[in-house]
């Protein structure tokens, strides 16, 4: 059974659309890797555990660095709950808290 990668809702879709084109392409590439090879086979430098249920897809492009925070759900789903352009070395606490809040209904 293969993995699927999806966004939580229209808000997250808008966050993805707001990314620079090269980072959207990178996100699409990593999502395709997860779907084709399986999440368990895609590790550093593409994905990294943050805290609790929250993991990140790491995006780097000509225009900087972005992160797509996600949780896993039943039936091998990756659900992206927050996408943002990263401006600091560490992922900001407010971004993690927002991702945790958005992830609550995901089963």
ABEGO torsion letter per residue (X at the ends): XBBBBBBABAAAAAAAAABBAAAAAAAAAAAAAAAAAEAAABBOAABBBABEABBBBBBBBAAEBBBBBBBBBBGGBBBBABBBBBABABBBAAAAAAAAAAAAABX
